[in-house]
Amino acid sequence: MIQNEMSALCNCNPHRRFPDGRRLVTIIKFNIGIGNGVFAKQALSRRHRNCFQILSNMEILRASIQKTYCAIEIHRTKWNEILRSFESSLNVLAGLVDQLECVKKTEPCELSRKFPDLQGKLEQIIRALMEEEMTSMIVLLEELNQLNLKIKSICEVTYKLYVEDSDTAQSNPAFFQGTSLYPPISQMIEWMDDINLCYANKLTNAKYLLEIFDCSSQAIVNLQNILDFRSNFSTVDAIMAKMSIFLLEK
């Protein structure tokens, strides 16, 4: 009813005076102010909904970041466990490389003269055993690859939330700009890429070394340097240390 009255009034001269001396402008202001608070309540309700939505989105984003970094911690543990599995294969492979070098360096003797194909057959057997070990290592590398794809997918979910609703992050200065205890959200997102790149590079290098493996002692050393479980992912360790306080927050 009030809205109908207001619609009719708005078609009139706003400075028109009524018999009681009041102007139309005064009546409009009066109706807007006391009309059961309809317009004021609607505006306030919208503001409240927006605030609640921002708070809700911020908690979703914060929870997603915490979930992602917790997943990275699990990822790091699983990587180390699989790297330990490489140790036995690398030891076997190193022993086979030594045997192959010994066979190649063996001086001609009565046995080799009696069995001229012996050296070639021994080399063939040793190389076949090497292939078996390398095949098992390739299976482990594929397992690492699947882990990398999984953690990358989790990171992408968080990144998407951050990009699609950047206003949410900016609504909380401490969250957006960081504090003395933890970094700004933009840096947390950037660090996700750094961690993914760290593991991806490690995997790529390991695959490449297996592809060019030439059965030499140096090839074994190169693989051990890449796949040794004691090798320290210093970049990941440093990032996780900086994120520890944030991850403990509720």
C-alpha positions in Angstrom: 0.0 0.0 0.0 2.8 2.4 0.9 4.6 1.6 -2.3 1.4 2.4 -4.3 1.1 5.7 -2.5 4.7 6.5 -3.1 4.4 5.7 -6.8 1.4 8.1 -7.1 3.2 10.8 -5.2 6.3 10.5 -7.3 4.3 11.5 -10.4 3.5 14.8 -8.8 5.5 18.0 -8.4 7.8 17.4 -5.4 7.4 20.9 -4.2 3.6 20.9 -4.3 2.0 21.9 -1.0 -1.0 20.2 0.5 -3.8 21.9 2.4 -2.1 21.3 5.7 1.0 23.2 4.4 3.3 20.2 4.0 5.4 19.7 0.9 5.4 16.4 -1.1 9.1 16.0 -0.4 8.4 16.0 3.3 5.7 13.3 2.9 8.0 11.2 0.8 10.8 11.4 3.4 8.3 10.6 6.2 6.9 7.6 4.4 10.3 6.2 3.6 11.4 6.6 7.2 8.4 5.1 9.0 6.8 2.9 6.4 7.2 -0.1 8.8 10.9 0.2 8.1 10.5 -1.8 4.9 13.2 -0.1 2.8 15.6 0.3 5.7 15.1 -3.3 6.8 15.6 -4.6 3.3 18.9 -2.6 2.9 20.1 -3.8 6.3 19.2 -7.4 5.5 21.2 -7.2 2.3 24.2 -5.8 4.1 24.0 -8.6 6.7 23.7 -11.3 4.1 26.7 -9.9 2.2 28.8 -9.8 5.4 27.8 -13.3 6.3 28.6 -14.5 2.8 32.0 -12.9 2.9 32.7 -14.4 6.3 31.5 -17.8 5.0 33.7 -17.6 1.9 36.7 -16.5 3.9 36.3 -19.6 6.2 36.0 -21.8 3.1 39.1 -20.3 1.6 41.1 -20.5 4.9 40.0 -24.1 5.4 41.0 -25.0 1.8 44.5 -23.6 2.3 44.9 -25.5 5.6 43.6 -28.7 3.9 46.0 -28.2 1.0 49.1 -27.8 3.2 48.1 -30.7 5.4 47.9 -32.7 2.2 51.3 -31.5 1.2 52.7 -32.7 4.5 51.2 -36.2 3.9 52.5 -36.0 0.3 56.0 -35.3 1.6 55.9 -38.3 4.0 54.7 -40.7 1.2 57.4 -39.4 -1.1 60.1 -40.2 1.5 58.6 -43.7 2.0 58.7 -44.5 -1.7 62.3 -43.0 -2.0 63.3 -45.5 0.7 62.0 -48.3 -1.6 64.5 -47.2 -4.2 67.4 -47.9 -1.9 67.4 -51.7 -2.4 67.0 -51.4 -6.2 69.8 -48.9 -6.4 72.1 -51.2 -4.3 71.3 -54.2 -6.6 71.8 -52.1 -9.7 75.1 -50.8 -8.3 76.3 -54.4 -7.7 75.3 -55.4 -11.3 77.2 -52.5 -12.7 80.3 -53.6 -10.9 79.8 -57.2 -12.2 79.4 -55.9 -15.7 82.6 -53.9 -15.5 84.5 -56.9 -14.2 83.2 -59.1 -17.0 84.2 -56.5 -19.6 87.7 -56.1 -18.1 88.3 -59.9 -17.8 91.5 -60.9 -19.6 91.3 -63.8 -22.1 91.8 -67.1 -20.4 91.6 -70.8 -21.0 87.8 -70.7 -20.2 87.1 -67.9 -22.5 89.0 -69.5 -25.3 87.1 -72.7 -24.7 83.8 -70.9 -24.6 84.2 -67.8 -26.8 80.6 -66.7 -26.3 80.8 -66.8 -22.5 81.6 -63.2 -22.0 78.8 -62.0 -24.2 76.3 -64.3 -22.5 77.4 -63.1 -19.0 76.9 -59.5 -20.1 73.5 -60.4 -21.5 72.4 -62.0 -18.2 73.6 -59.0 -16.2 71.9 -56.5 -18.4 68.6 -58.5 -18.2 68.9 -58.3 -14.4 69.5 -54.6 -14.7 66.3 -54.2 -16.8 64.3 -56.0 -14.1 65.5 -53.6 -11.4 64.9 -50.6 -13.6 61.4 -51.8 -14.4 60.6 -52.0 -10.7 62.0 -48.4 -10.3 59.8 -47.2 -13.2 56.8 -48.6 -11.3 57.8 -46.6 -8.2 58.3 -43.5 -10.3 54.8 -43.8 -11.7 53.5 -44.1 -8.1 55.3 -40.8 -7.4 53.8 -39.3 -10.5 50.3 -40.2 -9.3 51.0 -38.6 -5.9 52.2 -35.5 -7.7 49.0 -35.3 -9.8 46.8 -35.7 -6.7 48.5 -32.9 -4.8 48.5 -30.7 -7.8 44.7 -31.2 -8.1 44.2 -30.3 -4.4 46.3 -27.1 -4.9 44.2 -26.1 -8.0 41.0 -26.2 -6.0 42.4 -23.7 -3.5 43.9 -21.6 -6.2 40.5 -21.4 -8.0 38.8 -20.4 -4.8 41.4 -17.6 -4.3 41.1 -16.3 -7.9 37.3 -16.4 -8.2 36.7 -14.6 -4.9 39.6 -12.3 -4.2 37.3 -9.8 -2.4 36.9 -12.4 0.3 40.7 -12.5 1.0 40.9 -8.7 1.0 38.0 -8.4 3.5 40.4 -9.6 6.3 43.5 -7.5 6.5 45.4 -10.0 8.6 44.6 -12.8 6.2 45.2 -10.7 3.1 48.4 -8.9 4.2 49.8 -11.5 6.6 51.0 -11.1 10.1 54.2 -11.5 12.0 53.4 -15.2 12.4 52.4 -16.2 8.9 52.6 -14.7 5.4 49.9 -13.1 3.2 47.5 -15.4 1.4 49.0 -14.5 -2.0 52.4 -15.9 -0.9 50.8 -19.0 0.5 49.2 -19.6 -2.9 52.5 -18.9 -4.6 54.3 -21.4 -2.4 51.9 -24.1 -3.5 53.3 -23.7 -7.0 56.9 -23.8 -5.7 56.2 -27.1 -3.9 54.6 -28.6 -6.9 57.5 -27.5 -9.1 60.0 -29.0 -6.6 58.5 -32.5 -6.7 57.8 -32.3 -10.5 61.5 -31.4 -11.2 62.7 -34.2 -9.0 60.5 -36.7 -10.8 61.4 -35.4 -14.2 65.1 -35.7 -13.4 64.8 -39.2 -12.1 62.9 -40.4 -15.2 65.5 -38.8 -17.5 68.4 -40.5 -15.7 66.7 -43.9 -16.1 66.1 -43.2 -19.8 69.8 -42.4 -20.4 71.2 -45.0 -18.0 74.4 -46.4 -19.6 75.3 -49.0 -17.0 78.2 -47.0 -15.7 79.2 -46.3 -12.1 78.6 -42.6 -12.7 75.0 -43.3 -13.8 74.4 -45.1 -10.5 75.8 -42.1 -8.5 73.6 -39.7 -10.4 70.5 -41.9 -9.6 71.5 -42.2 -6.0 71.8 -38.4 -5.7 68.3 -37.9 -7.1 66.5 -40.8 -5.4 68.2 -41.0 -2.0 65.5 -40.7 0.7 68.0 -38.7 2.7 68.1 -36.0 0.1 66.6 -32.9 1.7 63.7 -31.0 0.0 65.0 -27.8 1.5 62.4 -25.6 -0.3 59.5 -27.7 0.9 60.9 -27.9 4.4 61.3 -24.2 4.6 57.8 -23.4 3.4 56.2 -26.0 5.7 58.0 -24.4 8.6 56.7 -21.0 7.8 53.2 -22.4 7.4 53.2 -24.2 10.8 51.5 -21.4 12.8 48.8 -20.9 10.2 48.0 -24.6 10.1 47.5 -24.7 13.8 44.9 -21.9 13.7 41.2 -22.8 13.9 
